[in-house]
Amino acid sequence: MQPIASVINGACHASLRCIVGETPLMFVDFHNYRRLLRGALRGNDFSARYVALLSVLLAGVVVPATALNAALMKLDSMVYPRVKQHPMQSPVFIVANPRSGTTYLHRLMALDEERFTAMRLWHTMFPSVSAHRGLRAIWRADQTFGAPLTRMMRRLERVAFGGWDGVHDMGFERTEEDESFFVMMNVSASAMLTYIVPQAFERLGIFDNMPAEWRARVMDNYDTFVRSYLYAGDDRRTYLCKNVFSSGRVRSLREQYPDARFIQIVRHPYEAIPSFCSMFSMPWRLLRPEIAPDSDTTRTWARIATSFYRHLHAVQAELPPERFISVRYDDLMRWPVETVESVYQRFGLLMTRELRERLQQEVMHRSAFESRHTYSLETFGLSAVQIQEELGDIFDAYGFSREYSDLHSAAQ
């Protein structure tokens, strides 16, 4: 199996280089790609099943999707040469450790449609102007003919995302983070959801620690993707983004967008870290079920979470108060409307009566939600003492209790 997979993946690698190499606006880090292949195909503990699934993923999804997006980005460079000049002022980035309420806050603030614009999942899958405008045209035609494609997509959503219900609700039309852009460039630690090679991706957790020239190239491509989204709809509103993996990119985002504003959500490590390990190891149950929850591979997520806590705590001191606010997860869950209002006050934004009513309606709707996501430190071979030793200064800075009780191992 591995020799066959090696040939398949080698062909995928060569195809990607051929496809992307001449595209000025589509960067892919092939060094990381090679590390991925070496790790996946030379590891003695990798099952034939996983190698086969990875080969199918690369040959059936990654290469075709990259080919399509690269072609469309190249088309954009000829048809829409002014994309990079599209205005983008004072974007707002929501950052936090994963499983800290970023999706909730993002979707609440996205209700302010007069001020903010937020990507849907499908926007993050196809970053070009040509794709956005083409898909909108297809959607309009579909509605004219009774929406058969829409119904098909709804069925596909249930199959593809049904397993995430009650954990992180997903859908092609749901607001979503833009991490797909970094995955597409092969520069995201989140790619370890499927490419289970910790040594290749863990170092990408703190993106800001990577070489400056490399970061600048990645961020320039990211900027093109975001401006393409805005240009496609001639959208002049403020870009609103939540991305937990951008917790390691705050400095890079600030360098790219000097007028950017940041919202940090802080959740107790006893809750956030095991929840992160639980959610992000879910795909492994299909891909590599032999990986135990308390394995060092799974605890890679815990190490990334620890680095996020430290990095966010360090970088917030570098940001001017009028462009940064830190909110507590518990406050967001108890008083969501008031939390959004505190963000508006910090950034000098006006909350209208209509927006407050929309927020209150959304909060009432969510009050019936009950998460099915359960987790504990012990499940992943972690302990309260270990977390305290690694993050003692973070506990002190935020006044976190060191007592580990049932409350901290309950579902959020």
C-alpha positions in Angstrom: 0.0 0.0 0.0 2.7 2.5 0.9 4.7 2.2 -2.4 1.4 2.7 -4.3 0.4 5.7 -2.1 3.9 7.1 -2.5 3.5 7.2 -6.3 0.0 8.7 -6.0 1.1 11.4 -3.6 4.3 12.1 -5.6 2.1 12.6 -8.6 -0.2 14.9 -6.6 2.8 16.9 -5.5 4.1 17.3 -9.0 0.6 18.3 -10.3 0.3 20.9 -7.6 3.6 22.4 -8.5 2.7 22.5 -12.2 -0.7 24.0 -11.4 0.3 26.6 -8.9 3.8 27.4 -9.9 2.9 30.0 -12.5 -0.1 31.5 -10.6 1.0 34.9 -9.1 -1.8 35.0 -6.5 -1.9 31.4 -5.3 0.9 30.6 -2.9 1.3 27.0 -1.6 4.1 26.1 0.7 5.6 23.0 -0.9 8.2 22.6 1.9 5.4 21.8 4.3 3.8 19.5 1.7 7.0 17.5 1.4 7.3 17.2 5.2 3.7 16.0 5.3 4.4 13.3 2.7 7.5 12.1 4.4 5.7 11.9 7.8 2.7 10.1 6.4 4.4 7.6 4.2 7.5 6.7 6.3 5.8 6.4 9.7 5.8 2.8 10.8 2.6 3.3 12.9 0.5 4.5 10.0 -2.1 2.0 8.9 -2.7 1.1 5.2 -6.2 2.4 5.7 -5.1 5.9 6.6 -2.5 6.1 3.8 -5.2 5.1 1.4 -7.7 7.7 2.7 -5.0 10.3 2.6 -4.1 9.4 -1.0 -7.8 9.6 -2.0 -8.1 13.0 -0.2 -5.1 14.4 -2.0 -5.9 13.0 -5.5 -9.7 13.4 -5.3 -10.1 16.7 -3.4 -6.9 18.7 -2.8 -5.4 18.7 -6.3 -8.7 19.3 -8.2 -9.8 22.0 -5.7 -6.3 23.7 -5.8 -6.3 23.5 -9.7 -9.7 25.1 -9.9 -8.9 27.9 -7.4 -5.5 28.5 -9.0 -7.1 28.8 -12.4 -9.8 31.2 -11.1 -7.2 33.3 -9.3 -5.2 33.6 -12.5 -8.4 34.6 -14.3 -9.0 37.2 -11.6 -5.6 38.7 -12.2 -6.5 39.4 -15.8 -10.2 40.3 -15.5 -10.2 42.1 -12.2 -6.8 43.7 -11.9 -8.0 46.3 -9.3 -8.9 43.7 -6.6 -5.9 44.7 -4.4 -7.1 48.4 -4.5 -10.5 47.6 -3.0 -10.8 49.5 0.3 -10.6 47.5 3.5 -10.5 49.7 6.6 -10.3 48.8 10.3 -11.1 45.1 10.1 -12.2 43.3 13.3 -10.6 40.0 14.2 -12.0 37.8 17.0 -9.3 35.6 18.5 -9.1 33.1 21.3 -8.2 29.6 22.2 -10.4 27.2 20.3 -13.7 26.4 22.1 -13.9 29.8 23.7 -17.1 31.1 22.2 -15.6 32.8 19.1 -18.3 31.4 16.8 -21.1 32.7 19.1 -19.7 36.2 19.3 -18.9 36.3 15.6 -22.5 35.3 14.7 -23.9 37.8 17.1 -21.9 40.7 15.8 -22.6 39.6 12.2 -26.2 40.5 12.9 -25.1 44.1 12.4 -25.4 43.8 8.7 -25.3 47.5 8.1 -21.8 47.7 9.6 -20.1 44.3 9.2 -19.6 41.8 6.5 -18.7 38.2 7.4 -17.8 35.3 5.2 -20.0 32.2 4.8 -18.4 28.8 4.6 -18.7 28.7 0.8 -16.8 32.0 0.5 -13.8 30.4 2.3 -13.7 27.4 0.0 -13.5 29.5 -3.2 -11.5 32.7 -2.7 -11.7 34.3 -6.1 -14.0 37.0 -7.5 -14.8 34.8 -10.5 -16.0 31.9 -8.2 -18.1 34.2 -6.0 -19.8 35.9 -8.9 -20.2 32.7 -10.8 -21.7 30.8 -7.9 -24.1 33.7 -7.2 -25.3 33.5 -10.8 -25.8 29.8 -10.5 -27.8 30.3 -7.3 -30.1 32.8 -9.0 -30.7 30.5 -11.9 -31.3 27.6 -9.5 -34.0 29.6 -7.7 -35.7 30.3 -11.0 -36.0 26.5 -11.8 -37.3 25.4 -8.4 -34.0 25.2 -6.5 -32.9 21.6 -7.3 -29.3 22.4 -6.6 -30.1 24.0 -3.3 -32.0 20.9 -2.2 -29.0 18.8 -3.2 -26.6 21.0 -1.2 -28.9 20.7 1.8 -28.6 16.9 1.6 -24.8 17.2 1.2 -24.7 19.4 4.3 -26.4 16.8 6.4 -23.9 14.1 5.3 -20.8 16.3 5.5 -21.5 18.3 8.6 -24.1 16.3 10.5 -21.5 14.9 12.9 -20.7 18.4 14.1 -24.2 19.2 15.2 -24.2 20.3 18.9 -20.4 20.8 18.8 -19.8 23.4 16.0 -22.9 23.8 13.7 -21.8 24.1 10.1 -23.4 24.8 6.8 -22.4 26.4 3.4 -24.5 29.5 4.3 -23.4 29.7 7.9 -20.9 32.4 8.9 -17.5 30.8 9.3 -13.8 31.6 10.0 -11.4 32.0 7.1 -8.9 29.4 8.2 -9.5 27.5 4.9 -7.3 30.2 3.2 -4.3 29.2 5.3 -5.1 25.5 4.8 -5.2 26.1 1.1 -1.7 27.6 1.3 -0.6 24.6 3.4 0.5 26.9 6.2 -2.0 26.1 9.0 -1.6 23.8 12.0 -5.3 23.1 11.6 -4.4 20.9 8.6 -3.5 18.3 11.2 -7.3 17.5 11.4 -6.6 15.3 8.4 -2.8 15.3 7.9 -2.0 13.7 11.2 1.7 14.6 11.2 2.3 16.7 14.4 6.0 17.3 13.7 5.1 19.0 10.4 2.3 21.3 11.7 2.8 22.0 15.4 5.4 24.6 14.7 2.8 26.6 12.7 0.7 27.1 15.8 2.5 30.4 16.5 2.6 31.8 13.0 4.2 35.0 14.2 7.4 33.1 15.0 7.9 32.1 11.4 10.5 33.9 9.2 9.4 37.5 8.3 9.7 37.1 4.5 7.7 33.9 4.5 5.0 35.5 6.7 4.8 38.5 4.4 4.2 36.3 1.4 1.5 34.3 3.1 -0.2 37.5 4.5 -0.1 39.1 1.1 -2.0 36.1 -0.4 -4.4 36.2 2.5 -5.1 39.9 1.8 -5.8 39.1 -1.8 -8.3 36.4 -0.8 -10.1 38.8 1.6 -10.2 41.7 -0.8 -11.5 39.3 -3.5 -14.5 38.5 -1.3 -15.1 42.2 -0.7 -14.6 43.2 -4.3 -16.9 40.5 -5.6 -19.9 42.1 -3.9 -18.5 45.7 -4.1 -18.7 45.5 -0.3 -17.5 48.6 1.6 -18.5 47.4 5.1 -16.1 46.4 7.8 -14.6 42.9 7.5 -15.5 40.9 10.6 -13.6 37.7 11.1 -13.3 35.1 13.8 -10.4 32.6 13.6 -9.1 30.7 16.6 -5.8 29.8 14.8 -5.2 33.5 14.2 -4.4 33.6 17.9 -0.9 32.9 16.7 -1.1 35.5 13.9 -2.0 38.7 15.7 1.3 40.4 15.1 1.2 39.4 11.4 -2.4 40.6 11.0 -1.4 43.9 12.7 1.5 44.3 10.3 -0.8 43.7 7.3 -3.6 45.8 8.7 -2.2 48.6 11.0 -5.7 49.8 11.8 -7.1 46.4 12.7 -9.1 45.9 15.9 -8.9 42.7 18.0 -11.4 41.0 20.4 -9.9 38.3 22.6 -12.1 35.9 24.4 -10.6 34.3 27.5 -11.8 31.0 28.8 -10.6 28.9 31.8 -7.8 26.5 30.6 -9.4 23.6 32.4 -12.4 24.0 30.1 -10.9 25.3 26.8 -7.9 22.9 26.5 -9.7 19.5 26.8 -12.6 20.8 24.7 -10.0 21.8 22.0 -8.4 18.3 22.2 -11.8 16.6 22.0 -13.2 18.6 19.0 -10.1 18.7 16.9 -9.4 14.9 17.3 -12.9 14.0 16.1 -11.9 13.4 12.5 -9.2 11.0 13.7 -11.9 8.5 14.7 -12.5 7.9 11.0 -9.0 8.4 9.7 -6.9 6.8 12.4 -9.1 5.2 15.1 -6.1 3.6 16.6 -4.9 6.9 18.1 -5.9 6.9 21.7 -7.4 10.1 23.3 -4.5 10.1 25.9 -1.8 9.8 23.3 1.0 12.3 22.7 -0.4 12.9 19.2 -3.7 14.1 20.6 -1.9 16.1 23.2 -0.4 18.1 20.4 -3.6 20.2 20.5 -3.0 20.8 24.2 0.5 22.1 23.5 -0.9 24.4 20.7 -3.5 25.6 23.2 -0.9 26.4 25.8 1.1 28.4 23.2 -2.0 30.3 22.2 -2.6 31.4 25.8 1.0 32.6 26.2 1.2 34.3 22.8 -2.1 36.2 23.2 -1.2 37.3 26.7 2.1 38.6 25.5 0.9 40.3 22.3 -2.1 42.2 23.9 0.4 44.5 25.7 1.6 45.6 22.2 -1.8 46.8 21.1 -3.3 50.2 21.8 -6.4 50.0 24.1 -8.7 51.5 21.6 -7.9 48.6 19.2 -8.1 45.7 21.6 -10.6 44.4 24.1 -10.5 41.2 26.2 -13.8 39.7 27.3 -14.5 36.7 29.5 -16.1 33.6 28.1 -18.4 33.3 31.2 -19.5 36.9 30.7 -20.3 36.2 27.0 -22.4 33.2 27.9 -24.3 34.9 30.8 -24.7 38.4 29.3 -24.1 38.1 25.5 -25.9 41.4 24.6 -24.1 43.3 27.3 -20.8 41.8 26.1 -21.4 42.9 22.5 -22.3 46.4 23.8 -19.0 46.5 25.7 -17.1 45.8 22.5 -19.0 48.5 20.7 -18.2 51.0 23.4 -14.5 50.2 23.4 -14.3 50.6 19.6 -16.5 53.8 19.6 -19.4 52.1 17.7 -23.0 53.0 18.0 -25.4 50.1 18.9 -28.9 50.9 17.4 -32.1 49.9 19.0 -32.9 47.6 16.0 -29.5 45.8 16.5 -30.2 45.3 20.2 -33.5 43.7 19.4 -31.9 41.4 16.9 -29.3 40.4 19.4 -32.0 39.7 22.1 -33.9 37.5 19.6 -30.9 35.5 18.7 -30.0 35.1 22.4 -33.5 33.8 23.1 -33.2 31.3 20.3 -29.9 30.1 21.6 -31.2 29.7 25.1 -32.8 26.4 24.0 -29.4 25.1 22.7 -27.8 22.3 24.6 -24.3 21.1 23.7 -23.6 17.5 23.2 -19.9 18.0 23.5 -18.4 16.5 26.7 -14.8 16.4 27.7 -12.4 16.2 30.6 -8.7 16.7 31.3 -8.2 13.1 32.3 -9.5 11.8 29.0 -6.4 13.2 27.3 -3.9 12.3 29.9 -3.8 15.8 31.3 -4.1 17.0 34.9 -4.9 20.3 36.7 -1.5 20.3 38.2 0.2 20.0 34.8 -1.9 22.9 33.4 -1.1 25.0 36.4 2.6 24.4 36.1 2.6 25.4 32.4 0.2 28.3 32.7 0.7 29.6 36.3 1.3 33.2 35.2 -1.8 33.1 33.0 -3.9 31.9 36.0 -2.5 34.8 38.0 -3.1 37.4 35.2 -6.7 36.5 34.7 -7.6 35.4 38.3 -8.5 31.9 37.3 -9.3 29.5 40.1 -6.9 26.6 40.5 -9.6 24.3 41.9 -10.5 21.6 39.5 -14.1 20.6 40.0 -16.9 18.8 38.1 -17.8 22.2 36.7 -14.6 22.4 34.8 -15.2 19.0 33.1 -18.8 19.6 32.1 -19.9 20.3 28.6 -20.0 23.9 27.6 
